[in-house]
Every structure is written in C-alpha cells, then in structure tokens.
Amino acid sequence: MASRETPKSILHTWTIHNNLPKPIYITETKLPERVYKSTLKVNNIFYETPYWEVNKQLTEQAVAMVCIE
C-alpha cells in the first residue's frame, strides 16, 4: 500500500523527531501571472525551488521535496 504522506508532513515529522524548530515557508507571488515560488527555512538552512508554480500548495510541497532530497 502506498504512503499518503506529503513531503511537508514527512519534513514536519522529521523536525519533531530531531528536536528542531518547525519549518518556515516563505511564499512569494508573481503578478499578474499568479504564480508562486517558495523558500523554506529548516534548521537555519534555506532551500528554494527553481520554478514558479501555478498553485501555492504545490510550490510548498515542491520546496519540501528539495529539502528532503
């Protein structure tokens, strides 16, 4: 059976198990295109996606994947 955990939930669980502050997502919007790009701060390290996404939730999941990898 496939796991239904999202990258954000996996990262959140990892930070709890490692006694780290919760991840901070900073999402910017580019108008008028209405596309989004996120930066993530985990343990004082910043991660960022290279692409603009059409959905805010997707860009936060994408940056969490960058951090996990």
Protein Blocks (a to p, Z undefined) as FASTA:
>chain_A
ZZfbdfklmmmmmmmmnopacdddddddddfklpadddddeehiacddfbdcfbfklmmm
mmmmmmmZZ
